[in-house]
Amino acid sequence: MKVHLVDGTYELFRAFFAMPSISAPDGREVGAVRGLVQTLVSLLRQPDVSHVAVAFDSEILSFRNQLFDGYKTGEGTPPELLTQFPLAERAAAALGLVVWPMTEFEADDALGAAAVRWQDEPGVEQIVLCSPDKDLSQVIRGDRVVALDRRRETIMNEAGVREKFGVSPASIPDYLGLVGDSADGIPGIPRWGAKSTAQVLDHYGHIEAIPADASDWAINVRGAKSLAASLADNMEAALLYRHLATLRLDVPIAEIVPDLEWQGAHQDPYQHLCDELGFGRLREGVGKWR
């Protein structure tokens, strides 16, 4: 079997900016929820999809905001999108899916923790992380744990991580700590660009393994002296940024793999939700009820 782990936050954002504005009968904006339901139903119709969980950032805040003031928050997120998060979680649950609403942790933490926990589970052929988020690259393993970008219809395995970033999955947090990640508010370290970072980490693996003196480097990197000096001046920040980019694999997940098997949508709650939100055309389209 394959286990599909869906980044519900990403899907909701994607639907909000891709779908037209839609109002429920009571006037609430629900276009993103409609788009989310459509994409989840489309996923569930695929023949190799049998075990599914969806993670949401119930609050766009986590323990990382306590560690670094610049880390991403919900600031700037359209209010009409934020108000749809509770409805999105309700819709996914009505579809009969396991839902992980994250508050202290982030959705990516839940997805990563589940992937690592179940990657060697008997009967599990593959873990499919349904998200293009580069943070999740750190838990990709061979062809056993892969990332699916459903918008581009591309799959990234471990070889793909190395091709894209120039480093192994284990070095992704170090890579993001040095290069930065604007999507998460991680600024990175001055002078450390993608090319030089990949070259250094491909050899040394982790930040603390990089010699402080560039003359001790076993590889020839352009601008090595200035890179080493910048890292020395910003080592504390680099380690903090790496920590921010490292997925928390200790997220408490109560379910076991059999709990994720999709048995069908909960007919009454799902159809009631469709009626409430004005999703008449989606009311009968699930195809499988429990």
FILUM-568924 format. One record per residue (C-alpha): x, y, z; residue in three letters. Coordinates in pm, whole numbers, padded with zeros to 5 digits. Layout:
<X=X Y=Y Z=Z r=ala>
...
END
This chain:
<X=00000 Y=00000 Z=00000 r=met>
<X=00093 Y=00366 Z=-00033 r=lys>
<X=00035 Y=00618 Z=00246 r=val>
<X=-00051 Y=00966 Z=00121 r=his>
<X=00019 Y=01249 Z=00366 r=leu>
<X=-00135 Y=01577 Z=00253 r=val>
<X=-00027 Y=01931 Z=00344 r=asp>
<X=-00373 Y=02076 Z=00396 r=gly>
<X=-00240 Y=02425 Z=00461 r=thr>
<X=-00063 Y=02434 Z=00125 r=tyr>
<X=-00370 Y=02299 Z=-00053 r=glu>
<X=-00594 Y=02556 Z=00112 r=leu>
<X=-00361 Y=02844 Z=00019 r=phe>
<X=-00331 Y=02710 Z=-00334 r=arg>
<X=-00707 Y=02686 Z=-00370 r=ala>
<X=-00760 Y=03036 Z=-00230 r=phe>
<X=-00536 Y=03200 Z=-00487 r=phe>
<X=-00639 Y=02975 Z=-00776 r=ala>
<X=-01015 Y=02953 Z=-00729 r=met>
<X=-01271 Y=03231 Z=-00778 r=pro>
<X=-01432 Y=03388 Z=-00476 r=ser>
<X=-01740 Y=03194 Z=-00366 r=ile>
<X=-01985 Y=03290 Z=-00093 r=ser>
<X=-02190 Y=03046 Z=00114 r=ala>
<X=-02563 Y=03113 Z=00150 r=pro>
<X=-02489 Y=03297 Z=00475 r=asp>
<X=-02231 Y=03521 Z=00306 r=gly>
<X=-01910 Y=03355 Z=00426 r=arg>
<X=-01621 Y=03329 Z=00182 r=glu>
<X=-01572 Y=02957 Z=00108 r=val>
<X=-01393 Y=02942 Z=-00228 r=gly>
<X=-01075 Y=02794 Z=-00082 r=ala>
<X=-01267 Y=02524 Z=00105 r=val>
<X=-01448 Y=02432 Z=-00215 r=arg>
<X=-01116 Y=02404 Z=-00395 r=gly>
<X=-00975 Y=02193 Z=-00113 r=leu>
<X=-01271 Y=01953 Z=-00125 r=val>
<X=-01236 Y=01921 Z=-00501 r=gln>
<X=-00865 Y=01840 Z=-00485 r=thr>
<X=-00910 Y=01591 Z=-00200 r=leu>
<X=-01192 Y=01413 Z=-00383 r=val>
<X=-00974 Y=01402 Z=-00693 r=ser>
<X=-00693 Y=01244 Z=-00490 r=leu>
<X=-00925 Y=00986 Z=-00337 r=leu>
<X=-01045 Y=00876 Z=-00680 r=arg>
<X=-00698 Y=00763 Z=-00780 r=gln>
<X=-00662 Y=00383 Z=-00775 r=pro>
<X=-00339 Y=00378 Z=-00570 r=asp>
<X=-00476 Y=00602 Z=-00294 r=val>
<X=-00604 Y=00402 Z=00002 r=ser>
<X=-00450 Y=00543 Z=00322 r=his>
<X=-00461 Y=00921 Z=00372 r=val>
<X=-00406 Y=01182 Z=00642 r=ala>
<X=-00424 Y=01561 Z=00613 r=val>
<X=-00233 Y=01807 Z=00834 r=ala>
<X=-00331 Y=02171 Z=00885 r=phe>
<X=-00170 Y=02466 Z=01059 r=asp>
<X=-00466 Y=02548 Z=01281 r=ser>
<X=-00264 Y=02852 Z=01389 r=glu>
<X=00008 Y=02999 Z=01170 r=ile>
<X=00230 Y=03010 Z=01475 r=leu>
<X=00441 Y=02743 Z=01642 r=ser>
<X=00719 Y=02694 Z=01895 r=phe>
<X=00956 Y=02836 Z=01631 r=arg>
<X=00807 Y=03183 Z=01675 r=asn>
<X=00926 Y=03175 Z=02035 r=gln>
<X=01280 Y=03102 Z=01917 r=leu>
<X=01306 Y=03366 Z=01644 r=phe>
<X=01103 Y=03684 Z=01606 r=asp>
<X=01147 Y=03687 Z=01231 r=gly>
<X=00991 Y=03346 Z=01176 r=tyr>
<X=00676 Y=03336 Z=00963 r=lys>
<X=00341 Y=03428 Z=01115 r=thr>
<X=-00008 Y=03471 Z=00980 r=gly>
<X=00058 Y=03842 Z=00929 r=glu>
<X=-00038 Y=03942 Z=00578 r=gly>
<X=-00261 Y=03639 Z=00525 r=thr>
<X=-00598 Y=03755 Z=00391 r=pro>
<X=-00861 Y=03739 Z=00671 r=pro>
<X=-01105 Y=03574 Z=00432 r=glu>
<X=-00854 Y=03288 Z=00399 r=leu>
<X=-00782 Y=03256 Z=00771 r=leu>
<X=-01152 Y=03220 Z=00848 r=thr>
<X=-01168 Y=02915 Z=00620 r=gln>
<X=-00920 Y=02702 Z=00816 r=phe>
<X=-01176 Y=02564 Z=01065 r=pro>
<X=-01412 Y=02486 Z=00776 r=leu>
<X=-01128 Y=02315 Z=00588 r=ala>
<X=-01054 Y=02085 Z=00880 r=glu>
<X=-01424 Y=02010 Z=00915 r=arg>
<X=-01453 Y=01933 Z=00542 r=ala>
<X=-01154 Y=01695 Z=00544 r=ala>
<X=-01295 Y=01512 Z=00846 r=ala>
<X=-01639 Y=01489 Z=00681 r=ala>
<X=-01468 Y=01329 Z=00382 r=leu>
<X=-01364 Y=01053 Z=00619 r=gly>
<X=-00997 Y=01149 Z=00632 r=leu>
<X=-00768 Y=01148 Z=00934 r=val>
<X=-00704 Y=01515 Z=01019 r=val>
<X=-00410 Y=01649 Z=01218 r=trp>
<X=-00472 Y=02008 Z=01331 r=pro>
<X=-00140 Y=02157 Z=01445 r=met>
<X=-00103 Y=02435 Z=01701 r=thr>
<X=00230 Y=02401 Z=01886 r=glu>
<X=00388 Y=02223 Z=01588 r=phe>
<X=00346 Y=02282 Z=01215 r=glu>
<X=00176 Y=02073 Z=00951 r=ala>
<X=00517 Y=01984 Z=00803 r=asp>
<X=00626 Y=01847 Z=01141 r=asp>
<X=00329 Y=01611 Z=01150 r=ala>
<X=00386 Y=01494 Z=00793 r=leu>
<X=00757 Y=01440 Z=00853 r=gly>
<X=00703 Y=01260 Z=01181 r=ala>
<X=00448 Y=01025 Z=01025 r=ala>
<X=00673 Y=00954 Z=00727 r=ala>
<X=00968 Y=00861 Z=00945 r=val>
<X=00753 Y=00658 Z=01180 r=arg>
<X=00588 Y=00451 Z=00908 r=trp>
<X=00854 Y=00430 Z=00636 r=gln>
<X=00951 Y=00078 Z=00742 r=asp>
<X=00607 Y=-00034 Z=00850 r=glu>
<X=00520 Y=-00381 Z=00717 r=pro>
<X=00289 Y=-00357 Z=00419 r=gly>
<X=00380 Y=00005 Z=00342 r=val>
<X=00528 Y=00023 Z=-00005 r=glu>
<X=00575 Y=00398 Z=-00016 r=gln>
<X=00506 Y=00717 Z=00177 r=ile>
<X=00390 Y=00999 Z=-00051 r=val>
<X=00425 Y=01349 Z=00093 r=leu>
<X=00173 Y=01559 Z=-00099 r=cys>
<X=00352 Y=01891 Z=-00077 r=ser>
<X=00619 Y=02087 Z=-00267 r=pro>
<X=00759 Y=02231 Z=00059 r=asp>
<X=01137 Y=02199 Z=00059 r=lys>
<X=01140 Y=02144 Z=00438 r=asp>
<X=01001 Y=01797 Z=00376 r=leu>
<X=01299 Y=01708 Z=00157 r=ser>
<X=01488 Y=01620 Z=00474 r=gln>
<X=01277 Y=01308 Z=00533 r=val>
<X=01277 Y=01182 Z=00175 r=ile>
<X=01440 Y=00840 Z=00161 r=arg>
<X=01527 Y=00658 Z=-00161 r=gly>
<X=01204 Y=00574 Z=-00340 r=asp>
<X=01046 Y=00476 Z=-00009 r=arg>
<X=00954 Y=00829 Z=00103 r=val>
<X=00890 Y=01073 Z=-00182 r=val>
<X=00734 Y=01416 Z=-00229 r=ala>
<X=00453 Y=01470 Z=-00479 r=leu>
<X=00393 Y=01815 Z=-00621 r=asp>
<X=00034 Y=01770 Z=-00734 r=arg>
<X=00022 Y=02103 Z=-00916 r=arg>
<X=00323 Y=02024 Z=-01135 r=arg>
<X=00257 Y=01648 Z=-01129 r=glu>
<X=00617 Y=01571 Z=-01035 r=thr>
<X=00761 Y=01329 Z=-00781 r=ile>
<X=01088 Y=01390 Z=-00597 r=met>
<X=01283 Y=01097 Z=-00454 r=asn>
<X=01620 Y=01102 Z=-00279 r=glu>
<X=01809 Y=01129 Z=-00607 r=ala>
<X=01585 Y=01421 Z=-00697 r=gly>
<X=01671 Y=01599 Z=-00371 r=val>
<X=02040 Y=01572 Z=-00451 r=arg>
<X=01980 Y=01689 Z=-00808 r=glu>
<X=01778 Y=01991 Z=-00697 r=lys>
<X=01972 Y=02104 Z=-00391 r=phe>
<X=02313 Y=01941 Z=-00437 r=gly>
<X=02303 Y=01776 Z=-00095 r=val>
<X=02153 Y=01467 Z=00067 r=ser>
<X=01823 Y=01487 Z=00257 r=pro>
<X=02010 Y=01473 Z=00589 r=ala>
<X=02182 Y=01804 Z=00503 r=ser>
<X=01866 Y=01994 Z=00404 r=ile>
<X=01824 Y=02167 Z=00744 r=pro>
<X=02189 Y=02279 Z=00728 r=asp>
<X=02137 Y=02396 Z=00371 r=tyr>
<X=01830 Y=02602 Z=00464 r=leu>
<X=02009 Y=02736 Z=00771 r=gly>
<X=02289 Y=02875 Z=00554 r=leu>
<X=02101 Y=02974 Z=00237 r=val>
<X=01784 Y=03081 Z=00418 r=gly>
<X=01419 Y=03020 Z=00338 r=asp>
<X=01216 Y=03332 Z=00264 r=ser>
<X=00888 Y=03139 Z=00284 r=ala>
<X=00957 Y=03066 Z=00651 r=asp>
<X=01128 Y=03394 Z=00738 r=gly>
<X=01474 Y=03236 Z=00773 r=ile>
<X=01728 Y=03493 Z=00647 r=pro>
<X=02032 Y=03268 Z=00607 r=gly>
<X=02397 Y=03365 Z=00643 r=ile>
<X=02562 Y=03642 Z=00437 r=pro>
<X=02764 Y=03524 Z=00135 r=arg>
<X=02633 Y=03168 Z=00156 r=trp>
<X=02450 Y=03115 Z=-00172 r=gly>
<X=02294 Y=02796 Z=-00302 r=ala>
<X=02592 Y=02686 Z=-00511 r=lys>
<X=02866 Y=02736 Z=-00251 r=ser>
<X=02648 Y=02593 Z=00027 r=thr>
<X=02574 Y=02279 Z=-00172 r=ala>
<X=02943 Y=02233 Z=-00253 r=gln>
<X=03051 Y=02267 Z=00108 r=val>
<X=02773 Y=02060 Z=00262 r=leu>
<X=02810 Y=01788 Z=00000 r=asp>
<X=03154 Y=01730 Z=00150 r=his>
<X=03106 Y=01815 Z=00519 r=tyr>
<X=02739 Y=01727 Z=00568 r=gly>
<X=02663 Y=01955 Z=00861 r=his>
<X=02745 Y=02309 Z=00966 r=ile>
<X=02952 Y=02221 Z=01271 r=glu>
<X=03172 Y=01990 Z=01063 r=ala>
<X=03290 Y=02278 Z=00842 r=ile>
<X=03644 Y=02384 Z=00951 r=pro>
<X=03656 Y=02737 Z=01089 r=ala>
<X=03966 Y=02819 Z=00884 r=asp>
<X=03917 Y=02801 Z=00508 r=ala>
<X=04280 Y=02688 Z=00468 r=ser>
<X=04173 Y=02364 Z=00637 r=asp>
<X=03896 Y=02296 Z=00388 r=trp>
<X=03949 Y=01979 Z=00189 r=ala>
<X=03761 Y=02119 Z=-00110 r=ile>
<X=03824 Y=02410 Z=-00342 r=asn>
<X=03537 Y=02656 Z=-00314 r=val>
<X=03530 Y=02999 Z=-00471 r=arg>
<X=03540 Y=03269 Z=-00202 r=gly>
<X=03615 Y=03013 Z=00069 r=ala>
<X=03792 Y=03265 Z=00291 r=lys>
<X=03498 Y=03507 Z=00300 r=ser>
<X=03252 Y=03218 Z=00344 r=leu>
<X=03444 Y=03084 Z=00643 r=ala>
<X=03471 Y=03431 Z=00796 r=ala>
<X=03099 Y=03494 Z=00755 r=ser>
<X=03013 Y=03160 Z=00910 r=leu>
<X=03248 Y=03223 Z=01202 r=ala>
<X=03082 Y=03561 Z=01263 r=asp>
<X=02734 Y=03412 Z=01241 r=asn>
<X=02774 Y=03059 Z=01375 r=met>
<X=02514 Y=03102 Z=01650 r=glu>
<X=02260 Y=03234 Z=01400 r=ala>
<X=02339 Y=02953 Z=01152 r=ala>
<X=02273 Y=02688 Z=01415 r=leu>
<X=01951 Y=02862 Z=01517 r=leu>
<X=01832 Y=02883 Z=01156 r=tyr>
<X=01912 Y=02515 Z=01109 r=arg>
<X=01708 Y=02436 Z=01420 r=his>
<X=01416 Y=02633 Z=01278 r=leu>
<X=01438 Y=02439 Z=00952 r=ala>
<X=01461 Y=02099 Z=01121 r=thr>
<X=01134 Y=01908 Z=01134 r=leu>
<X=01017 Y=01794 Z=01475 r=arg>
<X=00976 Y=01419 Z=01452 r=leu>
<X=00831 Y=01384 Z=01802 r=asp>
<X=00486 Y=01516 Z=01709 r=val>
<X=00232 Y=01312 Z=01905 r=pro>
<X=00035 Y=01111 Z=01649 r=ile>
<X=-00220 Y=00872 Z=01798 r=ala>
<X=-00305 Y=00687 Z=01477 r=glu>
<X=-00143 Y=00378 Z=01334 r=ile>
<X=-00130 Y=00301 Z=00961 r=val>
<X=-00457 Y=00099 Z=00948 r=pro>
<X=-00641 Y=00401 Z=01093 r=asp>
<X=-00560 Y=00594 Z=00776 r=leu>
<X=-00746 Y=00360 Z=00544 r=glu>
<X=-01014 Y=00560 Z=00366 r=trp>
<X=-01352 Y=00391 Z=00414 r=gln>
<X=-01554 Y=00663 Z=00243 r=gly>
<X=-01702 Y=00997 Z=00338 r=ala>
<X=-01941 Y=01039 Z=00631 r=his>
<X=-02252 Y=01091 Z=00422 r=gln>
<X=-02471 Y=01297 Z=00656 r=asp>
<X=-02197 Y=01534 Z=00785 r=pro>
<X=-02049 Y=01576 Z=00437 r=tyr>
<X=-02378 Y=01647 Z=00262 r=gln>
<X=-02490 Y=01875 Z=00544 r=his>
<X=-02166 Y=02071 Z=00502 r=leu>
<X=-02220 Y=02093 Z=00126 r=cys>
<X=-02571 Y=02226 Z=00185 r=asp>
<X=-02447 Y=02474 Z=00444 r=glu>
<X=-02171 Y=02609 Z=00221 r=leu>
<X=-02358 Y=02596 Z=-00109 r=gly>
<X=-02153 Y=02317 Z=-00264 r=phe>
<X=-02448 Y=02158 Z=-00441 r=gly>
<X=-02245 Y=02012 Z=-00727 r=arg>
<X=-02006 Y=01841 Z=-00486 r=leu>
<X=-02283 Y=01688 Z=-00276 r=arg>
<X=-02297 Y=01355 Z=-00456 r=glu>
<X=-01953 Y=01343 Z=-00609 r=gly>
<X=-01757 Y=01149 Z=-00349 r=val>
<X=-01846 Y=00805 Z=-00480 r=gly>
<X=-01797 Y=00615 Z=-00157 r=lys>
<X=-01988 Y=00647 Z=00168 r=trp>
<X=-01958 Y=00499 Z=00509 r=arg>
END
